[in-house]
Amino acid sequence: MGRPWKFEWNEEKIEAMKKYYPTGEYELLFEALGYNDINSVRHMAKKLNLSADFHYYSDEDLKFIKENYMIMGNIDIGKILNRPPATIQRKANEMGLIKYEKWTDEEIELLKEKYPDYSNEYLAENIFPNRSKNSVNIMSGKLGLQKSEEKNNKFYDKAQMIDELKRLAEKLNRTPLVEELSANGLPSSKSYERYFDGYKNACRLAGLEINVSLYGKAKIYYSSTGDVCFSMAELIVTEFFIENKIQYTKDIMYREIISDKRCGTKRTDWILKDGSVVEYWGYPNVDDYDIGVALKIKICEDNNINLIQLVRKNLTKLHEVFSQYL
């Protein structure tokens, strides 16, 4: 089986970025690129110093607004999506979202009828389009509603579950977070635990790299320039680079910089302008994690890559660690 298709930037596609990105003509841009990953496009726009257009919202953006509008302020949502608060409010108005509107008697009766047989995500998207998933959670809790036994014990084909997990990993180009499973139409993490005695075992069967933070209760953070960070420690280091104008790229596959069969799906945390790889080891003394750490260290050693290793105690001494770059 050959390597999966990988999008490559070239001069023609860079010119398309310069032509269409500032105008917000994303459909024309995607057509010119033959590619429609908005996160990758935004990342390239940042590298090219192109101004972001605040009128376009991806499906992921709209979903984030809908799920968080009731519980987050427009300023906080704007920081995460890199948009002015006023445009968040305007988009929420267009979507028909209302923060504190009381549930009607008709809505409550409909919720009682539909809640047992549908996921909260489906209810918010298809039956209560002006309510967020969080709003459905809160109201169902107040009413003491429960999912039906049939819903709770849905049966799945194990081979299909693994195939779907592989496809999602290829789409994300990494091992999915547990909270990304249901959001992408896969069985929930609890289902994977029930069928495979843990999400970690399902990842092993799918041939995916196992990272402790991916199957634990991980929280996603966003840097001031929009980088995705999977821990507060990653956010601290990323913001340090930004504040001190240390040039970096984040989450690059090892196989993109090193020709080594051991690279697999392993990613760097950061790569600096001089080619140094920076890794933050957040889970020492965890067997599966330590195996991955040791392999990354060995890969860098064998390929003459300068590896800067960080642990928790380094977070207060970053100026010392990176003094040569300041």
Buried (B, 14 or more C-beta within 10 A) or exposed (E): EEEEEEEEEEEEBEEBBEEBBEEBBBEEBBEBBEBBBBEBBBBBBBEEEBEBBBEBBBEEBBBBBBBBBBEBEBEEBBBBBBBEBEBBBBBBEEBEBBEEEEBEEEBEEBBEEBBBEBBBBBBBBEBBEEBBBBBBEBBBEEEEBEBEEEEEEEEBEEEEBBEBBBEBBEEEBBBBBBEBBBBEEBBBBEBBBEBBEBBBBBBBBBEBBBBBBBBEEBEBBBBEEBBBBBBEBBBBBBBBBBEEEBEBBBBBBBBEBBEBEBBBBBBBBBBBEEEBBBBBBBBEEEEBBEEBBEBBBEBBEEBEBEBBBBEEEBBEEBEEBBEEBE
